[in-house]
Amino acid sequence: MRRPTEHELSLLKGFERTAFAIADKANRDPDWKRRGQRFLDSIGKLWVYLGTSKLTSVDGLEHVRNIDRSRGVVLVSNHNTMWDFYVISSVLLRSTDWVERMYFPVRSSYFYERLDGVLVNALMSAMAMYPPVLREKERKAFNRFVVDFITDEASRPGSLIGYHPEGTRNKTAEPYTLLSANAGIGEIIYQAQPVVIPVCIMGLVPDLVTQVRGNFDGTGMPVTVNFGAPIDLSERCSMPQGPEAYRALADYLRLSIMRVGQKDYDRRVRDGMPLPGPPPRFDTSPNAAELDRMFSPMQQPAMG
């Protein structure tokens, strides 16, 4: 299990160092990680369920129940709020039995630089919002550790990685049209060759109090979680290792999430549910047909 170098650790600042030390212990020590997972399998998944159950509906559970358990699993999802993966993982833990450990790389600015962020991380995910991702240009060298750690974990059976290819929240009026994908996820998938499952979640709001209140008084927007079919890229990528392959793979994952988003949009229209925004614009993606040819001949034909 890759450890950060002294130089990488020196890039952490002030309270962030303390928060990282706590999260690193919780995720690196096998006993702590097992206890954390037991917490999530019992209390953690329960209170997320209680705070969202009246609004939430799920499609595609068969895709996460019947997977290849010989490798790790990476969920790639759109990113509208900080609570996306709390809800997705609660659904997963209540519906499957194969998850042994979970990791969710997350921006350091809230979960590692503020005390309330550390408390949320501890109480809602047993510190599984790890490792932190640093955004400042002068500190980005730390993210080499993030990519290496997640790559190692993504190759282990029983591991679940939750990753937002967009890298930041989509605050536009078009949540179904994802922002550009970060090439880091392409490198992780290329190297680890896990099972990849695209996910689209819609309906959550950024404010936690408003979200929970809307669940109990019925004023909140319906929350939909849609799991797409697993994408097995272990024998699908013919491009040589390197930045070009990582970028193309990240673009393909972005396209895959948007396709699941199209299904979510169609479902909301069919069932008369409120729409968070217009349907995805596939013309914002690199050539979809070419991405399909490179990475997954089994996928549906390109849309748009």
N, C-alpha and C positions, 0 to 999 in steps of 0.2 A: 504494500500500500504506500504509494508515493507520499513523501513528506515535503513540506515547503522548505526551500533552502534558506540560509541565513539572509541572503539578499532579498528574497521574496518576503520573508517575515518583516524585514526592515521597512517595507513599503506600507505596512499597516500603521495607523496613526492613533495615538491616545487610547480612548475607551475601546476603539475598534480592536486593539490587540487583546484586551481582556475578553471581549465578546468572542473573538476568534478562538482563544485558548479554551474557553468553555465548550464551544461548539465542536472544536477539533477533538477534545477528549470524549464528548458524547458520541461522536461518529467514528472515531478511530479505535476506542477501547471496545473489544468484542462484548464484554459483559454489559457495559453501558448501552451499547447499541441494541442488544437483545432486550434489555429492560425497556428502552425507549420504544421498540417495536411492539412489545406487549402492551404498553400504554396506548399506543395508537390503535392496536387491534381491539381494544376495549373502550376506554374512556374517550380517547381522541376522536375516533370515528363517530362516536355517539353524539357528542355535543355539536359537532358540525352538522350531523343529520338533524338534530332537534332544531337547530337554527335555520335550516333551509328546506326541510322535508315538505312543507305545505306548498312550496313554489316549484320544486324540482321534479323534472321528469327525465328519463334516460332512454336512449336508443343505442343499439349496437352492443349490448352486454355480451352477446355470444362471441364477439371478437376478442374480449379480454378473458373469457372463461376457457376458451379452447385455444391455447397458445403452445408453442414449442417451449417446454420448460428447461431445455438443456442450455439455454443462454439467458443473458440478462434482457430486460425489456426497457425500452425508452419510449415514453409518451411525449410526443411533440404537440404542443397546443398553442392556440392563439392566446393573446395576453391583453385582457381588458382591465383587470383589477388585481390587487395583491392576493385576493382570496381564491383565485381560479383553481390552483392545485389543491387547496384544502378541500374544496368540494369534490373535485375529481378523485382525489385519493380516498376520501370517505366513501364514495360510491364504490370504488374498486375494492377496498378492504371489506365492505359489507357484501360483496358479490363474488369474491374469489378467495382461494386459499393458498396461493402460490407465492405471495410476497413475503420475503424474509427480511428485507432491509430497503429503505427508501432514501433518496437524496434529491434535493431540489436546489440547484444553483440559483442564487438570488443576488440582486444588487445589494451592495454593502450599505448604501446610504440610509436605509431604514432599519434593517434587521441586525446590523452590526455597529452602527454609529449612535443608536439611541437606546436608552434603557427600556422603554416601552416596546421597542422592536425585539429586543432580546427576550422579554417576557412573553410576547406573542409567539415567538419562535419556540420557546420552551413549552408553553401551555397548549399550543395548538398543533405542534409538529414534533415535540421531543427533540428539538434542535435539528430536525432533518432539513431545514432550509440552509443547506450547506453544499459546497463551499461558497463563500462570498465572492462576488464578481466586482472588481474595481473599475470605475469608469474614467477617472482622470488619466489623461495621456501619459503623464509622467509616472503613473503607478501601474500601468497596464501589464508590466512584466509579471506581476503577481498572477495574472490569468493563465500563464503557462502551467502553473500548478493546478488550476481549476480544470483545464482541459485534460491534463494527464491523469488527475485523480478520477474524474468522471469516466474517462476512457477505460481505466482499469476496472472500475466498478460495473460499468455497462457490460463487460464481458463475463461477469460472474452470474451463474444461475441463481435465481432467487432475488436478484437486485432489480429494483424499479427506479428509474431515473425520470424525473419530470423536467422538461426543458421547453422554454419559450424561444423558438428560433428568432423572433422579432427582437429579443433582447431588452425591450422596453415596452411600456404599456402603450397600446394603440388608443390615443385620445381623440382620433378623428371622428367624423360623422359617418364613417364607413367601416365599422368593425369587422365586417366579413371580408374586406380586402386587406390582407395583412401587410404590415410594413416590410421593408427589405429584411431578408434573413441574414443572421450572423454566420459567417463561414465556420466558426468554431464548432457548431453542431455537425457540420459536414465532416470535419476531421474526426470527431468522436465516433460517428457512425461508421465512417470508412475504416477506422482502426479497430474498433471493438466488434463490429459486425453483430450487433444485437438484433432482436426482434423489435421493429419500430411500429408503433400504433399512433396514427394521427387522431387528434381529438379536437372538437370544437365545443366550447362552452359559451353560452350567451345568457344575458339577463341579470348578472350580478352588477351591483353598484359599488363604487369605490369606498363609500362610507360604511363601516361595519355596523354601527348602531342603526343606521337607516335600513340596511339590509336585513338585520335580524327583526327589527320592528315590522318591516313590510311582510316578513314571513308569518308573524303571529297575528297581525291585524288584517291580512289579506290585501294590502295595498301595493305590495311589491310586484314587479314584473316577473312573469314566469321565467324560471331558470331551466335551460335545456342543456343536457350533456349528451353529446353524440360521439361514440367511438367508431372510427373507421376500421376497415379490414387491416390486419397485420401486413406490414410490408417487409418481406425478407430480402435484404439487399446483399446477403452473404455471397451470392454468386451472380449478382446483377451488375456490379460496377466494373466495367472494362477499362476505365480510364486509369492511367498510371497515378500513383500516389503523388500528391502535391496540391498547391493552392487552387489550381484550376478545377481539379476533381472535387475538392472540399466545397468550393463555391457552387458548382453545378449541383452537388448533392443537397446543399442547403436550399437552393432554389427549388429543387424537386420536392423537398419536405414542405416548404411553404405552399407549393401548389397542391400537395396532398391534403393539407389542412383546409385550404380554401375549398376543395372539392367536398370535404365533409361539411364545411360551412354552407355550401349550396344545398345539401340535403337538409340541414337545419332550417335554412330559410324556406325551402319548399314545404317542410313539415309545418312550420308556423303559419304559412299561408293557408295550407290545407285545413289546419285545425282552428283557424281564426284567432291565432295568438298575436299579441302585439309584436311588431318588428323592431329590432334594435337599430336597423339601418337598411340601406338598399342591398341588393344581392351582390356577391363578390364580382369584381371586375377582373376577369382573367387576362385581359389585354395588358395588365400591369406586370404579368409574369414574363420571364424569358420564354423562348419558344417552347410551348408545352409539349408539342409532338416530339421534339428533339429530346427533351428531358425524359419523356416516356420511353423512347427508344433506348436511351442510355441506361435507365435504372429499373424499369419495371414493365416488361411487356405484358404482364398479367393485369395491369391496371386498366381501368376504363379508358376509352378514347378521350383525347384532350377536349376540354370544353372551351368555348370562346375563341 
